[in-house]
């Protein structure tokens, strides 16, 4: 589970399963803190290959040392997710970070309705990112403006959803598997599906399962990794 200090200083990739509630920067900062001490160095470059929202779990690829120069490849790579959307309301953040509003009936929505709508969101398309996102405008993340009550204007971007599968229909919950290009916001997809169905929807759960050829099935438990580093540092030297 833990490699030699030389492995991290010379550069490697570490696959982590990001815990719920942690930001991607939380993972990087904590891993960097403990790796520098484990490796006995003052500084160590550590970065990640694609942000995951705090409300999401799953694969976060962390690079150390010279491998941080290779992160753009992962940022540009296709991603895959499993997610759950809840029908019958919207939220300002498009996920559970903010409260439900604009509640509408959802009981009439059928599995066939959902399948028909999913077809419309498959392929190359334009998508508007949520205002509660880390996209920067004038050097400032737009979520800060949103939290301040402002409504920044978000420009649409071209994305490609190559696979969009309904894995389970348990109304008001709809479970999906999504394979998509970089820059795709699953929160926006959930919101847009709800608008198309006419009942509203928001993303109640999200897990990233793949980045390029890297799989979440091979990821390490983040907290266990950090705990082991701490144990190794505190272990008396014989």
C-alpha positions as CSV (number, residue, x, y, z in Angstrom):
1,X,0.0,0.0,0.0
2,X,2.8,2.4,0.9
3,X,5.8,2.7,-1.5
4,X,9.3,3.7,-0.7
5,X,10.1,7.4,-0.2
6,X,12.2,7.3,-3.4
7,X,9.1,6.3,-5.4
8,X,7.2,9.4,-4.4
9,X,10.1,11.8,-4.8
10,X,11.0,10.4,-8.2
11,X,7.4,10.7,-9.3
12,X,4.4,8.4,-9.3
13,X,0.6,8.2,-9.6
14,X,-1.5,7.3,-6.5
15,X,-5.2,6.3,-7.0
16,X,-7.4,7.5,-4.1
17,X,-11.0,6.9,-3.3
18,X,-12.0,10.5,-2.3
19,X,-14.1,10.5,0.9
20,X,-17.5,12.2,1.0
21,X,-17.2,15.8,2.2
22,X,-13.5,16.2,1.3
23,X,-12.5,18.6,-1.5
24,X,-9.9,17.4,-4.0
25,X,-7.6,20.0,-2.5
26,X,-8.1,18.5,0.9
27,X,-6.8,15.2,-0.4
28,X,-3.8,16.9,-2.1
29,X,-2.9,19.0,0.9
30,X,-3.1,16.2,3.4
31,X,-1.2,13.7,1.3
32,X,1.5,16.3,0.6
33,X,1.8,17.1,4.3
34,X,2.3,13.5,5.3
35,X,4.4,12.5,2.3
36,X,7.0,15.2,2.8
37,X,7.5,14.0,6.3
38,X,7.5,10.4,5.3
39,X,10.1,11.1,2.6
40,X,12.1,13.4,4.8
41,X,12.0,16.3,2.3
42,X,11.0,20.0,2.8
43,X,9.0,20.2,-0.4
44,X,7.3,17.7,-2.7
45,X,5.1,18.6,-5.7
46,X,1.7,16.9,-5.4
47,X,-1.3,17.6,-7.6
48,X,-4.5,15.9,-8.8
49,X,-5.9,15.0,-12.3
50,X,-9.4,16.3,-12.2
51,X,-11.5,18.0,-9.5
52,X,-14.3,16.1,-7.7
53,X,-17.0,18.0,-5.8
54,X,-17.1,17.6,-2.0
55,X,-20.5,15.9,-2.4
56,X,-19.0,13.3,-4.7
57,X,-16.8,10.2,-3.9
58,X,-14.6,8.0,-6.1
59,X,-11.5,8.1,-8.1
60,X,-9.0,10.9,-7.6
61,X,-5.6,10.4,-9.3
62,X,-2.8,12.2,-7.4
63,X,0.6,12.7,-8.9
64,X,3.9,13.3,-7.0
65,X,7.2,14.8,-8.1
66,X,7.9,15.0,-11.8
67,X,4.7,13.1,-12.6
68,X,2.7,16.3,-11.8
69,X,3.8,17.4,-15.3
70,X,1.7,14.6,-16.7
71,X,-1.6,15.6,-15.0
72,X,-2.9,17.4,-18.0
73,X,-3.3,14.1,-19.8
74,X,-5.6,12.9,-17.1
75,X,-7.5,16.2,-17.0
76,X,-8.2,15.9,-20.7
77,X,-9.1,12.2,-20.5
78,X,-12.7,10.8,-20.6
79,X,-14.4,10.1,-17.3
80,X,-17.0,7.7,-16.1
81,X,-19.5,8.1,-13.2
82,X,-22.3,6.5,-11.5
83,X,-24.9,8.8,-10.0
84,X,-28.4,9.2,-8.6
85,X,-30.8,12.1,-9.4
86,X,-33.9,12.9,-7.4
87,X,-37.0,14.0,-9.3
88,X,-39.6,16.5,-8.2
89,X,-37.5,19.6,-7.2
90,X,-34.4,21.6,-8.1
91,X,-31.6,23.1,-6.0
92,X,-29.5,26.2,-6.7
93,X,-26.3,24.2,-6.7
94,X,-27.9,21.3,-8.7
95,X,-26.9,18.9,-5.8
96,X,-27.5,18.5,-2.1
97,X,-25.3,21.5,-1.1
98,X,-28.4,23.8,-1.2
99,X,-32.0,23.3,-0.3
100,X,-34.8,21.9,-2.5
101,X,-37.1,24.5,-4.1
102,X,-39.7,24.6,-6.9
103,X,-41.2,21.3,-5.9
104,X,-43.4,19.7,-8.6
105,X,-45.2,16.3,-9.0
106,X,-43.1,13.5,-10.2
107,X,-45.4,10.5,-9.7
108,X,-46.5,10.5,-13.4
109,X,-42.9,10.0,-14.7
110,X,-42.3,6.5,-16.1
111,X,-39.2,4.5,-16.9
112,X,-40.0,5.0,-20.6
113,X,-40.2,8.8,-20.1
114,X,-36.7,8.8,-18.6
115,X,-35.3,6.5,-21.3
116,X,-36.7,8.9,-24.0
117,X,-35.1,11.9,-22.3
118,X,-31.7,10.2,-21.8
119,X,-31.5,9.7,-25.6
120,X,-31.6,13.5,-26.0
121,X,-28.6,13.9,-23.8
122,X,-26.4,11.4,-25.5
123,X,-23.7,12.6,-27.9
124,X,-22.0,16.0,-28.6
125,X,-23.9,18.9,-27.1
126,X,-23.7,22.3,-25.4
127,X,-23.9,22.3,-21.6
128,X,-24.1,25.3,-19.2
129,X,-22.0,24.7,-16.0
130,X,-23.7,25.4,-12.6
131,X,-23.0,28.7,-11.0
132,X,-22.0,26.8,-7.9
133,X,-18.7,25.6,-9.5
134,X,-15.0,26.4,-9.3
135,X,-14.9,27.9,-12.8
136,X,-13.2,31.3,-12.5
137,X,-14.5,34.6,-13.9
138,X,-12.1,37.6,-13.5
139,X,-9.9,35.3,-11.4
140,X,-12.6,34.5,-8.9
141,X,-14.4,31.2,-8.6
142,X,-18.1,31.7,-9.6
143,X,-19.3,29.7,-6.5
144,X,-18.2,32.6,-4.3
145,X,-20.4,35.0,-6.3
146,X,-23.3,32.6,-6.1
147,X,-22.9,32.3,-2.3
148,X,-22.9,36.1,-2.1
149,X,-26.3,36.1,-3.9
150,X,-25.0,37.1,-7.3
151,X,-26.0,35.4,-10.5
152,X,-22.9,35.2,-12.7
153,X,-23.6,34.5,-16.4
154,X,-22.3,31.1,-17.4
155,X,-21.3,30.4,-20.9
156,X,-22.2,27.0,-22.5
157,X,-19.4,24.6,-23.5
158,X,-19.2,21.7,-25.9
159,X,-19.2,18.3,-24.2
160,X,-19.7,14.7,-25.4
161,X,-21.7,12.2,-23.4
162,X,-20.7,8.9,-25.1
163,X,-22.7,6.6,-22.9
164,X,-25.8,7.4,-20.7
165,X,-27.3,4.3,-19.1
166,X,-30.3,4.0,-16.8
167,X,-29.1,1.4,-14.3
168,X,-32.2,1.6,-12.0
169,X,-35.5,3.4,-11.8
170,X,-36.8,3.8,-8.2
171,X,-38.9,7.0,-8.4
172,X,-38.3,9.6,-7.3
173,X,-34.7,8.3,-7.7
174,X,-33.1,7.6,-11.0
175,X,-29.8,5.8,-11.1
176,X,-27.4,6.4,-14.0
177,X,-24.0,5.5,-15.5
178,X,-22.4,8.2,-17.5
179,X,-19.3,8.1,-19.7
180,X,-18.3,11.6,-20.9
181,X,-15.6,14.0,-22.0
182,X,-13.7,16.4,-19.9
183,X,-15.6,19.5,-18.7
184,X,-18.9,17.6,-18.3
185,X,-20.8,18.5,-15.1
186,X,-23.0,15.7,-14.0
187,X,-24.9,18.2,-11.8
188,X,-25.9,20.1,-14.9
189,X,-26.9,16.9,-16.6
190,X,-29.1,16.0,-13.7
191,X,-30.7,19.5,-13.7
192,X,-31.2,19.5,-17.5
193,X,-32.8,16.0,-17.3
194,X,-35.3,17.3,-14.7
195,X,-36.1,20.3,-16.9
196,X,-36.7,18.1,-19.9
197,X,-39.0,15.8,-17.8
198,X,-40.8,18.9,-16.6
199,X,-40.6,18.0,-12.9
200,X,-37.2,19.2,-11.9
201,X,-34.3,17.1,-10.6
202,X,-31.1,17.4,-8.7
203,X,-28.0,15.2,-8.2
204,X,-28.3,13.4,-4.9
205,X,-25.3,11.2,-5.3
206,X,-22.2,10.9,-7.5
207,X,-19.2,8.5,-7.7
208,X,-16.4,8.7,-10.3
209,X,-15.4,5.3,-11.4
210,X,-12.9,5.9,-14.1
211,X,-10.4,8.5,-15.5
212,X,-8.9,7.3,-18.8
213,X,-7.6,3.8,-18.0
214,X,-7.5,4.3,-14.2
215,X,-10.3,2.6,-12.3
216,X,-11.8,3.4,-8.9
217,X,-11.7,-0.4,-8.2
218,X,-7.9,0.0,-7.8
219,X,-8.0,3.1,-5.6
220,X,-6.7,3.3,-2.0
221,X,-8.7,4.4,1.0
222,X,-7.5,8.0,1.5
223,X,-7.8,8.1,5.3
224,X,-6.1,4.7,5.7
225,X,-3.2,5.7,3.5
226,X,-2.6,8.9,5.6
227,X,-2.9,6.9,8.8
228,X,-0.3,4.4,7.6
229,X,2.1,7.2,6.7
230,X,1.7,8.6,10.2
231,X,2.3,5.2,11.8
232,X,5.5,4.7,9.7
233,X,6.8,8.1,10.7
234,X,6.1,7.5,14.4
235,X,7.6,4.0,14.3
236,X,10.8,3.8,16.4
237,X,13.9,3.3,14.4
238,X,15.8,0.2,15.3
